[in-house]
Structures are given as structure tokens and as C-alpha cells.
Amino acid sequence: MTVWDWIAVAGYFVVLIVVGVQTMRKVSNPDDFAVAGNRIIWPVFFGSLAAAFLGGGASLGVAGATMRDGYVYMFAFFAFGIQTVLVGLFVAPKLKRYLGAHTLGDVMDAHYGKPARLVTGGLSILLCTGILGAQALAIGTVVNATLDIPPTPAILIGMTVTVLYSAAGGAWAVIQTDLLQFVFLGILIPVTLLIGLHAVGGPSALLDALPADHLSVLGDYSLMKFVGLFAAFLLGETLVPPYAQRTFSTPDSSHARKGFVTAGIFSFFFYFIAASIGAVALVLYPDIDPDSALPTVVTNLMPVGLLGLLVAALLAVVMSTASSYLNSSAVVFTDDLYRPLTKQEPSARKRLNMERGLSVLVGAGATLFALTVPSIVDALLYSYTLWAPTMIVPLLGAVVFGIRSAPAALSGIASGAVVTVVWQWVLGSPFGLDGLIPGVVANLVVFSAVAVATNKKYPRRAEPSTQPSLNNTGVA
């Protein structure tokens, strides 16, 4: 890298910190820190949401897995885009019925009571910390491959900057920096593919150079392995806390729907670009570690002056997701774990200070996790296994169908967790099927059976929007 490239990277970090510091003036209460005052219109929501979920897994992870396994991994990852569009059409608008909500714990409490809120809070923290760890690992991979800095100090530097602006400015800072990062990834990552295609001799030369199984729908995956991965990406990040929090930040259901659907459609194009960069890396640099596919292409092919911007773009892709999960973790801990268990309601100032302090603590925990997992994709899949089998069914039951049975929610969560653990780690994933699928099925069966059995005691409430607001316990 030249001096100008280093200046571009350093300038990017400085801009992020400045945004965080300046945004502190806008953050005067927990509403500003958690949901940006409910003033995020759909174009801003689209850019912020896209930047949040197009992180290390969707960029470095897809590129690396495609280099290793072929486009089959991209086809499996398309499940995430399908899920995002479906949530935008049928679920996200309904979340805006929960007036005053900051977290999914507010939704669970309104339907199933405080115990469900506490369980949701605990699982949300575990999920967010795991995915944060994946992003921290991706930061280390990018910096190590492009700047030749060892992974451990690279992770520490990248996460420190992320924690600084997230803790300072909350959701306002996260959303503003997400938009900046969205511009970086939306322009410079496709430029990387174009330069890579030129280096291999064009699209037809790339196709000729790739192994045949890298171009097939299933590659060398068994059908069961493909189904398991597809299900993991379809359900693993459905209604996860940061995306729900983004939805609560919009002014109404129309903005929530448009933002989600547009982000989902955009994701298909981004996944194809990331996967194709992985294919370019296989042709040009077949001996590198797959997780380094994207940064290696950037480092070796970008012209002087543009390299620094593209390194910043890679960091933007990862840090946008990391900051979203960091902010969400702090808000979830305060609203869904601390407030329900304390006898005295904390003041707005105390809650704001807690959320800022927790951003630092969660960032430290995610950094430690990043130093223990073998790869970015592994970190993501570990996290998905915690969330989908436990939370998806009761959340959809509440938001879409208005179910209010606390026994149904708690028994469904417990059964999904037990079946997943037994299937995945006790039985060793029989038939090559990931434990996420039988866990979700068990949750659905138990939840539905108990909901029907307790229907008279817990009648459905289809219109939570009639609640004027949510108080400390999430009930009007």
C-alpha cells in the first residue's frame, strides 16, 4: 500500500469516530439510543438494514465458501434474501403495531409475559455476541490480508473503533455510519469484481477455468447438506434483534415494509458479486486460505490510490454489521434483562449510561469469542443454532397470529432447544442434517399443540396496535 492508501484507510476510521462523537448531541434519551427516535424513513432504513446484514458472512464468508465449494454456497445463501423479502411483506409492518417497543422482548412480554421476555433477552445476547464475534474475526481477516497486520491486533483495532462510535452515538451513529458504509460496499465491491474479471480474461474465461462442480446447483454437497444450510440461512437471522430494532426505528408500517423488501432484493445481487469474487480468487490464487479470498483479490489487483478505498470498503462491510449487533446487545440487556428484574425503574440518564457501558463490555466479549472460533462461517452457524430453533416460532405466532399463550411459548422454546442440542451434539447430526431443522420442527409442534390446548385461557389478540404504549414490562 502507498501513503495515499494508508491515508484513505486512516481517514475512514477518523470519519467513523467523528460521526459517533457528533451524534452524541442527538442522543439525549434511551429512545434516541435504541431506535433513533422512530424517525428513520424507508430509503435510509433500506441502506442501513442492507449494510447491517451484508457483513463478514455475506461478503468474506460467501466469497471464501464459493472459492472452496463453488456457487452452491451462494444458492444456499440466497435463502437469506428470500427470508428478508418475506419478512418485509408479512411481518415487519406488523411489528410497528407495538407502539413504544425497543426490542423483541417488548413483543414477547406483551403476548407471553415477563418470563418469555427474560428468555428472549438471554438468547438475544448470546446470538448478538456470536455474530459480533464473526464480524470481529472478519475484521482481523481483512486487515491481516490487506495491511499485513497480525489478526489479533487487527481485531483489537477494528473492534475498538466500532465500540467507540457505537457507544457514543447509539442507533443514530450506527445508522449514519451504515449509510456511509453502504455507499462503500454498493460501489467499490462491484468494482472489485469487474477488475477481477478483467484479470482472468473475462466472464467466459472464468467459467472455463472453474471446476465443473463449482458451477452446479448442488456442487459436491449432498441434498441433505444443502437443505440444512438453506434452512440455516433462511431461519438463522429471521427477526434477529438488530433487524427488529431497525424496524421499530421507522415511523410507520409502510416504511418498514419498503425498507425490508428493497434490502432483500438488493442482497441477491450482492451475494452474486461476492461469490463471483471468490471464483476469481480460486482461478488466480488457488493456494490461499478461502476466508482471505476477497481481501486477497483486493490487495493484488487494485491500482494504487484505489486500494486504500477498497480496504476501507471491506472494513465498512464488516463494521456496519458489528456496530448494529453491538448497539442491539446493549439495548436488549438493559430493557429485557436489567429493567424487568429491578424493583425501581432506572432514570432515562441511568439507562443511557448503562447502554453505553454495556456496548464496551459486549464488544470485549465478542472480541474474545472471535479469537476462539475456526472461521467466519462457523461463527455464524454456531449463532444461528441458538436462535432459530428457540425464538422463530413463538415470535411469528405472536406477531402474525396474535397468540398469547405463555405455556405454548415457553414449552416451544424449551423443546426446540433440547431437540437441537440432542440432535446436533449428542447424536452427531444424523443423516447429515443440522440440528436447526429438527429443533424448529419440535418447537412448532409443541408450540401449536399447547396453544390449541390453552386457547380458552389465553384468547388470541390480533390487534396489538390498540395498545397506546409499552411500559417497563412491555404491557400497555
Beta strands, then each sheet from edge to edge (+ up, - down):
end
